[in-house]
Amino acid sequence: MNPLLDFTSLPRFADILPAHVNPAIEQLIAEAQTAIMAAAKAESVSWATVVEPLQDATGRAWGAVTHLNAVISSPALRDAHNAALPKVTQFYTEVGLNRSLFERYKTLAENPVSLTDEQRALVDHEVRDFRLSGVELEGAARERYAALAQSRVDHIYADFIGRAAQARKSTPAQIDTVAQGRVWTGAQALERGLVDRVGHYTDALASAARRAQLAPDHRIVYLERSVGRLERLLDWFGGASLTAWVATLERPWTSGLPPVLATVHTDLDWLAAQARSGQPYPPALIHCLCGSTGL
């Protein structure tokens, strides 16, 4: 059995081979598309008919692939990862723009009597992700949203190779030859002049503590939360960097978009202002977008 299709326990990382990646991803996407079609046509809207059938097996399998590609990448694994990435991206993009499925989730969010608190939160987050994916846009606004999304990706990549070139005393063209979505191990990055030295997780923690001027007896607390479909997709295209860059856009870009996006823009303005101020951050700086209207 393909280990990427085994969800009985934790991912079987030791058994996953490059040859497993694309067959598993293609099968899981096909199964998910069938389940989505059924959920989008469900006459009765409930947790059992809409949410339960859409357990994100594709995301779980793809998470294992991206993790392996980040920590023990090989030419074969990188090729398999890069071949599957467009399929995964297209799948989640289509899900985010599925109006019928969105209407089912919205109906469920508006009638949450039968839901637990946890279920209600998950449904609310899914509705938010749909809206942030542009599902409610029509005509020219929808086309503009797609163009803006692509321009953000292009801008982030250009900004990344420019900053990397400056930091490594190189040129954007030279950085581009080893960038383009490739993932290198620490040793490979060192060989290519992308890093000064190879460290470990504890080295990173110690460096962060020094920069924050924490006391020697500081305590480390790990906080984790579940992420939505949109956040996973953004993470593959730059994650927090993508979100932060949105805040540097001129405000007129929000015209024609749903009010929820304009509201989020206000919060992102605040984050961008903090980044541009050049002032030292306090030992702990937390800003939550949860309170934004419509989120």
Order of alpha helices (4+ residues) and beta strands (2+ residues): alpha-alpha-alpha-alpha-alpha-alpha-alpha-alpha-alpha-alpha-alpha-alpha
